[in-house]
Amino acid sequence: MAAFIFRGPVAYFYNRVLFRFFLRDIRDRIITGMLRSIGARGVGADVGCGTGRLTPILLSFFDNLLAIDVHKSGLLEIKSEYNNGRVQVIAADICHLPLRNRSVDQVVCASVLEHIKELDRAVENIRKCLEVEGKLVIGYPYETTLIRTLWRFFVPKSIVREPGALSNEEFFKSPMTHKQSYLSIMSLVMRKFNLLHRKKIPPLLSAYVIDCYKSLREE
């Protein structure tokens, strides 16, 4: 995202100072609370784990953790830090998960689905690897009608339309950033899973949402 300017309503969630020192911690606490509420245990998978930001949190719940990411550099960091036999690093794309059907109790997938072009395939792969009573916790950018309206009418157009700036639609479609909007993520995931919990960050001026789902798998 550093290669261009974005001045849409969800931009402040990605502000480096706000995200690093405020919003990221709130996100992590919400994920922790959701995992506690569903009694997370057994085998967990962090799909799109990056450099392992959530690894210590997830290890407090799961006996064994699968750290999955397409970028090997982050996996090497996780492997060097958590060499205790409880963490298995897997270099894989979310659309080609090398996991057996019903082999994972819970999946966490934060700030990943908005970047995936083949969203249906990615979500179906997650669904297949989950146990019958498995849960899915996901996080993705969000935008309320209030924020969109305030931004449209009160933010100076000279800022919104400065050279190099992207509109909201362009932001979500840009190959450098998001390939899915929150609407496409919500609608597709809710066709395959049953929503249990939803939290928005921040509650009123929401720019990010964290959902907890249970699979709708047929027996």
C-alpha positions as CSV (number, residue, x, y, z in Angstrom):
1,M,0.0,0.0,0.0
2,A,3.0,2.3,0.3
3,A,3.3,2.5,-3.4
4,F,0.2,4.7,-3.8
5,I,-2.1,7.1,-1.9
6,F,-5.5,6.0,-0.6
7,R,-7.9,8.5,0.9
8,G,-11.1,6.4,1.2
9,P,-13.2,5.9,4.4
10,V,-11.4,2.8,5.5
11,A,-7.9,4.3,5.1
12,Y,-7.5,5.2,8.8
13,F,-7.6,1.6,9.8
14,Y,-4.3,1.1,7.9
15,N,-2.6,4.2,9.3
16,R,0.7,2.8,10.6
17,V,0.5,4.6,13.9
18,L,-3.1,3.8,14.6
19,F,-2.9,0.2,13.5
20,R,0.4,-0.5,15.3
21,F,-0.4,1.1,18.6
22,F,-4.2,0.9,18.9
23,L,-6.3,-0.9,16.4
24,R,-4.1,-4.0,16.1
25,D,-4.2,-4.6,19.8
26,I,-8.0,-4.3,19.8
27,R,-8.3,-6.8,16.9
28,D,-6.1,-9.3,18.8
29,R,-8.1,-8.9,22.0
30,I,-11.4,-9.5,20.1
31,I,-9.9,-12.6,18.4
32,T,-8.8,-13.9,21.8
33,G,-12.2,-13.3,23.3
34,M,-13.9,-15.1,20.4
35,L,-11.7,-18.1,20.7
36,R,-12.3,-18.2,24.5
37,S,-16.1,-18.0,24.0
38,I,-16.1,-21.0,21.6
39,G,-13.8,-23.1,23.7
40,A,-11.1,-23.3,21.1
41,R,-8.8,-26.3,21.6
42,G,-7.2,-29.2,19.7
43,V,-5.7,-28.4,16.3
44,G,-5.8,-24.9,15.1
45,A,-4.8,-23.3,11.8
46,D,-3.7,-19.8,11.2
47,V,-4.3,-19.3,7.5
48,G,-2.3,-16.3,6.3
49,C,-0.2,-16.2,9.4
50,G,2.4,-13.8,8.1
51,T,5.3,-13.5,10.6
52,G,3.3,-15.0,13.5
53,R,1.6,-12.0,15.1
54,L,-1.2,-14.2,16.4
55,T,1.0,-17.3,17.1
56,P,1.4,-16.8,20.9
57,I,-2.3,-16.1,21.3
58,L,-3.3,-19.2,19.4
59,L,-0.9,-21.4,21.3
60,S,-2.6,-20.4,24.5
61,F,-5.7,-22.2,23.1
62,F,-4.6,-25.0,20.7
63,D,-2.5,-28.1,21.5
64,N,-1.1,-27.9,18.0
65,L,-1.0,-25.1,15.5
66,L,-0.6,-25.1,11.7
67,A,1.0,-21.8,10.6
68,I,0.1,-21.4,6.9
69,D,1.3,-18.7,4.6
70,V,2.3,-18.3,1.0
71,H,5.4,-16.3,2.0
72,K,8.2,-18.5,3.3
73,S,10.2,-15.6,5.0
74,G,7.5,-15.2,7.7
75,L,7.3,-18.9,8.2
76,L,11.0,-19.1,8.8
77,E,10.7,-16.5,11.6
78,I,7.9,-18.6,13.2
79,K,9.9,-21.8,12.9
80,S,12.9,-20.3,14.5
81,E,11.0,-18.8,17.4
82,Y,8.6,-21.7,18.1
83,N,10.7,-24.8,17.9
84,N,8.7,-26.7,20.5
85,G,6.9,-29.3,18.4
86,R,3.5,-27.6,18.7
87,V,3.8,-25.4,15.7
88,Q,4.0,-26.8,12.2
89,V,4.8,-24.3,9.4
90,I,3.2,-24.9,6.0
91,A,4.1,-23.0,2.8
92,A,0.8,-23.0,0.9
93,D,-1.7,-20.8,-0.9
94,I,-5.2,-20.6,0.7
95,C,-6.6,-21.8,-2.6
96,H,-4.5,-24.9,-2.4
97,L,-4.4,-26.0,1.2
98,P,-2.6,-29.3,1.7
99,L,-4.9,-30.3,4.6
100,R,-7.0,-33.5,5.0
101,N,-10.7,-33.1,5.2
102,R,-12.0,-32.5,8.7
103,S,-8.5,-32.4,10.2
104,V,-8.6,-29.0,11.9
105,D,-10.8,-27.9,14.9
106,Q,-10.7,-24.2,14.4
107,V,-9.3,-21.8,11.7
108,V,-8.2,-18.2,12.1
109,C,-7.9,-16.2,9.0
110,A,-7.3,-12.4,9.7
111,S,-6.7,-9.8,7.0
112,V,-6.5,-12.4,4.2
113,L,-9.7,-13.0,2.3
114,E,-9.9,-9.4,1.0
115,H,-6.7,-10.2,-1.0
116,I,-7.9,-13.4,-2.6
117,K,-9.2,-13.4,-6.2
118,E,-10.6,-16.9,-6.0
119,L,-12.6,-16.3,-2.9
120,D,-15.1,-19.1,-3.3
121,R,-12.3,-21.6,-3.7
122,A,-10.5,-20.3,-0.7
123,V,-13.5,-20.4,1.6
124,E,-14.5,-23.9,0.4
125,N,-11.0,-25.2,1.2
126,I,-11.3,-23.8,4.7
127,R,-14.7,-25.4,5.1
128,K,-13.5,-28.8,4.0
129,C,-10.5,-28.9,6.4
130,L,-12.7,-28.1,9.4
131,E,-14.2,-30.7,11.7
132,V,-18.0,-31.0,11.9
133,E,-18.1,-28.8,15.0
134,G,-15.2,-26.6,13.8
135,K,-15.3,-22.8,13.9
136,L,-13.9,-20.1,11.6
137,V,-12.7,-16.7,12.9
138,I,-12.0,-14.2,10.1
139,G,-11.2,-10.5,10.0
140,Y,-11.5,-8.1,7.1
141,P,-11.8,-4.4,6.3
142,Y,-15.3,-2.9,6.7
143,E,-17.1,0.4,6.1
144,T,-20.2,1.7,7.7
145,T,-22.8,3.9,6.0
146,L,-22.1,6.6,8.6
147,I,-18.4,6.7,7.8
148,R,-19.0,6.7,4.1
149,T,-21.5,9.6,4.4
150,L,-19.3,11.6,6.7
151,W,-16.3,11.1,4.4
152,R,-18.3,12.1,1.3
153,F,-19.7,15.3,2.7
154,F,-17.2,16.6,5.2
155,V,-13.7,15.6,4.0
156,P,-12.3,18.2,1.6
157,K,-12.5,17.1,-2.0
158,S,-9.0,18.3,-2.5
159,I,-7.9,15.6,-0.2
160,V,-10.2,12.9,-1.5
161,R,-9.3,13.6,-5.1
162,E,-5.7,14.5,-4.9
163,P,-3.5,13.1,-7.7
164,G,-2.7,9.5,-7.1
165,A,-5.6,8.9,-4.7
166,L,-7.9,5.9,-5.1
167,S,-11.6,5.9,-4.6
168,N,-13.1,3.2,-2.4
169,E,-14.0,1.1,-5.5
170,E,-10.6,1.5,-6.9
171,F,-9.0,0.6,-3.5
172,F,-10.8,-2.7,-3.3
173,K,-10.1,-3.6,-7.0
174,S,-6.5,-2.5,-7.1
175,P,-4.1,-5.4,-7.8
176,M,-1.8,-4.0,-5.2
177,T,-4.4,-4.2,-2.4
178,H,-7.8,-5.7,-2.2
179,K,-9.6,-8.0,-4.6
180,Q,-12.7,-8.4,-2.5
181,S,-15.0,-5.9,-0.7
182,Y,-16.5,-6.7,2.7
183,L,-19.9,-7.3,1.0
184,S,-18.5,-10.1,-1.2
185,I,-16.7,-11.7,1.7
186,M,-19.8,-11.5,4.0
187,S,-22.2,-12.9,1.3
188,L,-20.0,-15.8,0.3
189,V,-18.9,-16.9,3.8
190,M,-22.5,-16.8,5.1
191,R,-23.6,-19.2,2.3
192,K,-21.2,-21.8,3.7
193,F,-21.2,-21.0,7.5
194,N,-23.5,-19.9,10.2
195,L,-22.6,-16.6,11.9
196,L,-22.1,-16.9,15.7
197,H,-20.5,-13.6,16.7
198,R,-19.5,-10.3,15.0
199,K,-17.4,-7.4,16.4
200,K,-16.5,-4.2,14.7
201,I,-13.4,-2.0,15.2
202,P,-14.0,0.7,16.4
203,P,-17.6,0.0,17.4
204,L,-19.1,3.2,15.9
205,L,-16.5,4.4,13.3
206,S,-16.0,0.8,12.1
207,A,-13.2,0.1,9.6
208,Y,-12.7,-3.6,10.4
209,V,-14.9,-6.5,11.3
210,I,-14.2,-9.8,13.0
211,D,-16.6,-12.7,12.6
212,C,-16.9,-16.1,14.2
213,Y,-18.7,-18.8,12.1
214,K,-19.8,-22.4,12.4
215,S,-19.8,-24.6,9.3
216,L,-23.1,-25.5,7.7
217,R,-21.7,-28.8,6.5
218,E,-24.2,-31.5,5.7
219,E,-23.9,-34.8,7.5
